[in-house]
Amino acid sequence: MKRRNFVRLVAAGCTLPFNSTGMDLKDEVLKRKIPSSGELLPSIGLGTWQSFDVGPNENDREPLRAVLDTMIQYGGTVVDSSPMYGRSEGVVGEISDQMSVNAKLFAATKVWTTGKKAGISQMDRSIELMRKKPIDLMQIHNMQDWQTHIETLRDWKEEGKVRYIGITHYVESAFSKMEQIMKDHPLDFIQLNYSMSSRKAEESILPLALEKGIAVLINRPYGGGSLFRSVKNQDIPEWAMEFGAESWGQFFLKYLLSNPAVTCVIPGTAKPHHMLDNMKAGFGRLPNEREKQKMIKLLYK
Ligand SMILES: NC(=O)c1ccc[n+]([C@@H]2O[C@H](COP(=O)([O-])OP(=O)(O)OC[C@H]3O[C@@H](n4cnc5c(N)ncnc54)[C@H](OP(=O)(O)O)[C@@H]3O)[C@@H](O)[C@H]2O)c1
């Protein structure tokens, strides 16, 4: 199917013909448990940094509706945003409302400011913008003023204003501080950077998350897109088909999902065909340890 027609179809809310994408409707996207509740979460989600920061122009909005629709049709629910991402929270809220899918989403956003009062008013605004009450996950963006916000979040969780609470960062140098907070405070989620090109998370923070029963969202799973540039003009090896990876995107994501501490990866995209590609990584088997070594060797001989 031509991409333009595909976008129109999904934007119009038509059911995807799964057999045209080579997938079996009976299969379900891989889900992982949120340890603090036992709730199952689809392992592939969507990041909205830059990609969802658009105005009201239909040319910008139409592909984003198709992105959301594709994710949902393939069993995805997790959408991650932040007040740091310009208009993204509002765009997620508006288009999911128009599509009547807000209730299906697992809406995650963040607090990114200093001070209790400022935090409360920013989080109230985010909940309004994302049109999801209670909001599913509120995270402290880059752990900014975390000592203040964590108290508000604990209260809000008790009051039922948020379902889950967490902290985020996007650089490996922040892991030791994150680990300390994970040891000292009850958290439902952490969100951190992990990709085939940045694998420090494997050393201690992911094992700690498993041990403490904390769910993990993975940001920058493609290293911000740099992984694709590193394999430019290179074919994906045939042996990757043995674990069902048909594209480099699926190759990169399946590597991450094979780590049992990873609950959900949240690649950012504004393109429906990339969303489809990302969702496909959540189907079929995952690489085993031997295959993972081979994957690393292929990229970093
Ligand atoms: N501190 C924090 O809390 C923090 C920091 C960073 C990120 N995040 C979150 O994590 C999300 C993901 O991180 P990111 O967006 O920075 O980096 P990323 O997901 O590693 O990479 C995004 C890039 O990959 C491309 N892409 C996506 N799917 C693709 C596919 N299947 N094939 C080829 N290219 C593909 C996108 O381009 P196209 O648009 O062309 O698809 C985009 O250029 C963010 O959107 C945000 O929600 C949080």
The ligand as an SDF file (V2000), in Angstrom:
LIG
                    3D

 48 52  0  0  0  0  0  0  0  0999 V2000
   14.6170   13.5800   30.1090 N   0  0  0  0  0  0  0  0  0  0  0  0
   13.6170   12.9000   29.5980 C   0  0  0  0  0  0  0  0  0  0  0  0
   12.6680   12.5950   30.2970 O   0  0  0  0  0  0  0  0  0  0  0  0
   13.6370   12.5300   28.1550 C   0  0  0  0  0  0  0  0  0  0  0  0
   14.7520   12.8500   27.3660 C   0  0  0  0  0  0  0  0  0  0  0  0
   14.7570   12.4430   26.0360 C   0  0  0  0  0  0  0  0  0  0  0  0
   13.6520   11.7780   25.5050 C   0  0  0  0  0  0  0  0  0  0  0  0
   12.5490   11.5100   26.2700 N   0  0  0  0  0  0  0  0  0  0  0  0
   11.3630   10.8200   25.7110 C   0  0  0  0  0  0  0  0  0  0  0  0
   11.8100    9.7200   24.9280 O   0  0  0  0  0  0  0  0  0  0  0  0
   11.2760    9.8120   23.6120 C   0  0  0  0  0  0  0  0  0  0  0  0
   12.2130    9.1520   22.6200 C   0  0  0  0  0  0  0  0  0  0  0  0
   13.4620    9.7970   22.5560 O   0  0  0  0  0  0  0  0  0  0  0  0
   13.9210   10.6420   21.2650 P   0  0  0  0  0  0  0  0  0  0  0  0
   12.7250   10.9820   20.4720 O   0  0  0  0  0  0  0  0  0  0  0  0
   14.7910   11.7210   21.7630 O   0  0  0  0  0  0  0  0  0  0  0  0
   14.8950    9.6520   20.4960 O   0  0  0  0  0  0  0  0  0  0  0  0
   14.6940    8.2360   19.7490 P   0  0  0  0  0  0  0  0  0  0  0  0
   13.3430    7.6980   19.9930 O   0  0  0  0  0  0  0  0  0  0  0  0
   15.8730    7.4120   20.1040 O   0  0  0  0  0  0  0  0  0  0  0  0
   14.8590    8.6350   18.2230 O   0  0  0  0  0  0  0  0  0  0  0  0
   13.9180    9.3840   17.5380 C   0  0  0  0  0  0  0  0  0  0  0  0
   14.3630    9.4470   16.0830 C   0  0  0  0  0  0  0  0  0  0  0  0
   14.2250    8.1580   15.4870 O   0  0  0  0  0  0  0  0  0  0  0  0
   13.4700    8.2590   14.2820 C   0  0  0  0  0  0  0  0  0  0  0  0
   12.6510    7.0350   14.1670 N   0  0  0  0  0  0  0  0  0  0  0  0
   11.6580    6.6120   15.0010 C   0  0  0  0  0  0  0  0  0  0  0  0
   11.1990    5.4060   14.6130 N   0  0  0  0  0  0  0  0  0  0  0  0
   11.8940    5.0640   13.4890 C   0  0  0  0  0  0  0  0  0  0  0  0
   11.8740    3.9380   12.6200 C   0  0  0  0  0  0  0  0  0  0  0  0
   11.0810    2.8970   12.8540 N   0  0  0  0  0  0  0  0  0  0  0  0
   12.7190    3.9320   11.5430 N   0  0  0  0  0  0  0  0  0  0  0  0
   13.5660    4.9800   11.3160 C   0  0  0  0  0  0  0  0  0  0  0  0
   13.6360    6.0780   12.1150 N   0  0  0  0  0  0  0  0  0  0  0  0
   12.8140    6.1070   13.1960 C   0  0  0  0  0  0  0  0  0  0  0  0
   12.6370    9.5080   14.4290 C   0  0  0  0  0  0  0  0  0  0  0  0
   12.4340   10.1070   13.1850 O   0  0  0  0  0  0  0  0  0  0  0  0
   10.9540   10.2260   12.5020 P   0  0  0  0  0  0  0  0  0  0  0  0
   10.2060   11.2930   13.2360 O   0  0  0  0  0  0  0  0  0  0  0  0
   11.3470   10.5510   11.1070 O   0  0  0  0  0  0  0  0  0  0  0  0
   10.3050    8.8880   12.6360 O   0  0  0  0  0  0  0  0  0  0  0  0
   13.5500   10.4060   15.2680 C   0  0  0  0  0  0  0  0  0  0  0  0
   14.4520   11.1060   14.4470 O   0  0  0  0  0  0  0  0  0  0  0  0
   11.0670   11.3200   23.4210 C   0  0  0  0  0  0  0  0  0  0  0  0
   10.1840   11.6100   22.3480 O   0  0  0  0  0  0  0  0  0  0  0  0
   10.5380   11.6990   24.7790 C   0  0  0  0  0  0  0  0  0  0  0  0
    9.1590   11.3850   24.9040 O   0  0  0  0  0  0  0  0  0  0  0  0
   12.5420   11.8760   27.5850 C   0  0  0  0  0  0  0  0  0  0  0  0
  1  2  1  0
  2  3  2  0
  2  4  1  0
  4  5  1  0
  4 48  2  0
  5  6  2  0
  6  7  1  0
  7  8  2  0
  8  9  1  0
  8 48  1  0
  9 10  1  0
  9 46  1  0
 10 11  1  0
 11 12  1  0
 11 44  1  0
 12 13  1  0
 13 14  1  0
 14 15  2  0
 14 16  1  0
 14 17  1  0
 17 18  1  0
 18 19  2  0
 18 20  1  0
 18 21  1  0
 21 22  1  0
 22 23  1  0
 23 24  1  0
 23 42  1  0
 24 25  1  0
 25 26  1  0
 25 36  1  0
 26 27  1  0
 26 35  1  0
 27 28  2  0
 28 29  1  0
 29 30  1  0
 29 35  2  0
 30 31  1  0
 30 32  2  0
 32 33  1  0
 33 34  2  0
 34 35  1  0
 36 37  1  0
 36 42  1  0
 37 38  1  0
 38 39  2  0
 38 40  1  0
 38 41  1  0
 42 43  1  0
 44 45  1  0
 44 46  1  0
 46 47  1  0
M  CHG  2   8   1  16  -1
M  END
$$$$
